[in-house]
Amino acid sequence: MTKRPILVAGGAGYIGSHTCKRLSAEGFLPVVYDNLSTGNRKAVRWGPLVEADITDTAAFVAACERYRPEAVVHFAASAYVGESVADPGKYYHNNVQGTLSVLRACREVGVGHLVFSSSCAVYGDVQSAPVDESAPLAPVSPYGRTKLVGEQMLEDFGRAYGLRYAALRYCNACGADPEGELGEWHDPETHLIPRALLAAAGRIERLEIFGDDYPTPDGTCVRDYIHVSDLARAHTLALRRLLEGASSMRLNLGAGRGSSILEVLGAIKRVTGHTVPYVMKPRRPGDATALFAATSLARKVMGFVPELSDLETIVRTAAPASGLSSDSTVDAYA
């Protein structure tokens, strides 16, 4: 059976590569479009690679003309809140100009379906959680603002040109492929769970935690941690719904519950038997107090229910990359 081509912008990255694996398993041919600035060539395993930048509209058009994708799945973006505060120009260039370039290319070649990797950062510092899709959109960081602008461009292109899209909002992608084919390969590594595991393994001196004075039960900020393989499945579900004729959608994705940073460290201790050494630092600008998603709409619209997004499973799949493994002698409920 001939596989159906899908162009995956940012498909050599962490979430993109896991999604490419899922797409391939479901009968699609993921064509990776990535400049490899943060993506990893070794993660491109299920289809061809076009090495180019999303701001290069002509190159994106050429890739679409060569492979004739049925849709685009768009992950390519800069994605660090703290960095966006320090260097907003980079974020507006990559995330806003880059997304505009993708949309222009799609219109030029007649690609009418797009799945967009958005973020719960579009909600900002919400007053109560879980947050649902009807909540006000008031991002507090340049990163969140660029994701909101991306969603607004999708809406405008949909209204003017008939583009149908899915904007998927989620917080913290984490974990790794349970089959061990893919991991979280960032250099340098900045994400909480892999850095905490590196600290537990003694590969970095300690984890830095930014703020212990938030109005949360233990003082550390609360986030929604969703397993990357669950995200890959959700992106594929959204793609299928669009290809089947569904209307455009904006959906939260997540575990549906919040966990504090110290709760994450507790899960690492339970699963691996290793304590995470850490040091407290002042809060960072742009970090919200508590942000986790209400996910009932994603379940209603596309039948998505997370299967791997409990903290223990996340840690268990992520641990091998740090040199740790699950400690079967440790009581997971201790």
N, C-alpha and C positions, 0 to 999 in steps of 0.2 A: 504494500500500500504506500502510495506517495505521501510523504509528510507535508503538512500545510505550513508554509513559511510565515514566521512572525519575527519582525525586527525588534530586538531587545536593546535599547539604548542603555549603556551602563551594564551590559550583561556579563562583564568580567568582574564585576564587584561582588560584594558579599551577598546581598539579597538577590541581585540579578542572576548570579550563577546558580544559586539554589532554584530560582524560578526557571532557568533554562533546563535544568535537570527535570523538573516537574513537567514542563512543556513537552520535552522529548518523550517522556514516559506516556504522555497522553496523545501522542500522534502528531505533534507539531514539530517543525524544524526551526529551532531558535537561531536566528542570525544575529550574532553579537556585534553591536556597533559601540566601540569603546576606544578612548584615546590612551588607555592604560596608565593614566596619571596616578590613579589609586587602585584601579582594577588589576587583576593578576592573570597573565597569559595562561598559566597552568589551570585556571578555572574554566577555560573555554574548551569544553569536551564534547558537546552535543550538537555542534553545528559550526559553520564558518565564522571567521572573525573579520570584520572590517575595522581597521585601525584608523580612526579619524575622530575629530572633535565635533560635538553636536552644534557648536556655533558656526560650523562650516556647512551652510545650507546646501551648497552645490554638491558636496561630498555625500550628504544625507540623501539628497535626491538621487544621486547616482547609485547609492546602495539600494534604494527602493526600486529603481528601474531595473537593476540587475536581478534582484531576488523576488520582486513582486509580492511583498508581504500582504497578508490579509489584514494585519493590524500592527500597531506599534505598542510596545510596553516600555514605558519611559522611566528609568531609574536614574539616569545620568544627572548628577547634581553634587554640589558641595554640601556637606551635611553635619557640620559641627557648630553648635550654638555659640560656644565661647569664641571660636575663630570668627564667626560671622559678626560678632560685636567688635572685634579688633580690626577686621578687614571686610567691611560691608561691600566694598567695591567688587571684590572677588565673587561674592555671593550674587550680587545683582547681575554681574556678567555671566557667570556659569548657569545660574538657576533661572533668571528671567530672560536674558538674551538667548540662552541655550534653548529654553522651552519655546520661545517665539520662533527660533530657527526650525525646530522640529515641526511645529504647527504649520509653518509656511511650506515646508517640504511636503508634508502630508497632503496639504491642499493641492500643491502643484501636481503631485503624482496620483491623486485620487484615493489615498488611504483614508477611509472614513471612520475608523475605530481606533481608540487610544486608551490604554490603561496607564494612569498617572500615579506615580509614587508620591503621595502627599504626606502630611504629617499632622499629628495632634497639636503640634506647635502653632497651628493656625488659630487655636482657641486662646492662647496666652495663659495668663495666670488666673485660672478659673476660680470662681467663688465657691463652687461645690463640685464634688465628683461622686459618681462617674459623670462624665460629660457626654451628652448626646448630640446628634447632628443639628439640632435646632438651636444650640447654644450660640451666643454672640461670638463673632470672629474678631479677636483683638490681640494679635500676636505681639509678644514683648521683645522679640529678637529679630535682627535682620534675616536670619534663616527662616523663621516662621513667616515673616512678611513676604519673602520671595516665594514661599510655597503657596501663600494665599493669592499672590499675583498670578502664579501659574494656574490655579483653579479658576480665577476670574478670566484669564485668557481662554481657557477651555470653554467656559460658558459663552463667551463672546463668539468664538469660532463655531461653536455648536449652533448658536442662534443665527449667525450670518451664513454659514456654509454647510450646515447639516452634519457636522462632526458629532458622533456619539462617543461618549467617554465615561470612564469610571475613575473618580478621584478617591484614592484609598488612604485614609488618615490613620496613622499608627504612631506609637511612641518608640519604644526601645526594642529593636530586633536583636535577638540573641540566640545562643545555642549554636548547634552545627548539625550537619547532615548525619542522621543516626547510622547510616551505612558507612560513614567514614570517608566518603569520596571528596567532600568539601569541608572547609573550615572557615574560620574568621581570620583572614590573612591581611591584616593592616600593618603598615610599617611607616610611622610608629603606631603602636596600638593605643587607642584613646578610650575605647568603650569600657564601661564599668566592669562587666562580668569577666571578660578576658583579662583585664588588668588586675582584678582581684585574684583571679586564679594564678596569674604570674607571681603576684606577691605571696600567695599561699605556698607556691612551689619554690620560693626563694630566688626567682629569676629577676625580680626587681626588689628594691629594698622594702618598699611599703606602698600601699595604696593611699592616694590623696582623696579625702572626702571634703567636698566644698559646702560647708555649712552644717552646723548641728543645732541651730536656733530657729528652725522653721516651726510653725505651729502644727506639728504632727506628733503622734504619740512618742516617738523617740528622737525628735528634733531633726531628722534627716529627711530630705525630700522624697516624695512618693511618686513612683512611675508604674506604668503598665508594661510588663515584659512579655513579649510574644515570641514564640519560637520561630526561627527563620523558615523552617519547613512548613509551618502553618501559614506564614505569609506567602510562601511560594504557591501553596495550594489556593489561597484566597485570590491571588492575582490571576491564576489560571481559571478559577471559577468566574471571576469578573469578565475575563476575556471571552469565555464561552457564552456568557449571558449576552454580551454585546453582539457577538457574531450570530446569535440566535434571534436578534432583533430587539433586545431590551432597550429601554430608554436610558439616557445618561443617568448616572448615580454618583452620589457622594456618600461614602460609607466609612464609619469607624471600624478599625480592626484592633483586636487586642484580646488579652486574657479575660477582660471584664472585671478585673480587680487590681488594686494597687498594692505595691510592695515597697517598703522603704529600703534605703541603701543598707541599713544594718540588718534588715530581714534577709536581704540577698546574701550578706556575709554569713548569716546563720545557716542558710541553706548550703553554702559551700562547706562549712564545718560539718554539717550532718552527712553530706554525700561523700566528701573526700577524707574526712578525719583531720583536715589541716585548718588551722586558724589563719585568718587573713590579718597580717600586721597593717595598721593604718595610722595616718596622722590627719587631724582635723585642720582644715584651712577655712578662710573666710568664704562667704557666699560669692558666687560668680554673677556678674550682671547677666540678665536674660533668662536665668533659671527660674521656672515656676515652682511653687510650693508643692502642689499635688496635681497630677495629671494622669487620669486613667479613663478608659473609654467605656461607654455603654455600647454594647455590641448587638443589641436585639435587631436592629435594622438590617445588618449584614446577614443575620440568620434568616430573616424574613425574605429578603430580596434574592439571596443567592444560596441559601442553605449552608452558610459557613458557620462551623463550630470549631474552635481550636481543640486540637487533640494532644499536643505536646507541650503546652505552655504553662505547666506547673513548674515552680522554681527547681524542684529536684531533677526533673527530666532535662530542663535547660542546662543545669550545671553538669549533669551526667554526660551529655553529648558534647559540651564545650570543654570539659576538663582535659581530654587527651592532648589537645593542642598546646597546653601549658606544661605538659609532662606529668600531670596528675591523672589519676583514674579514680573511679568510685571505690571506696573502701568497704568491702562487704562485711567487715567486722564492726562497722559503725551502725548503730540503730538510727535509721532515718527519722524516727519520731522522738529521739531523745531530746 
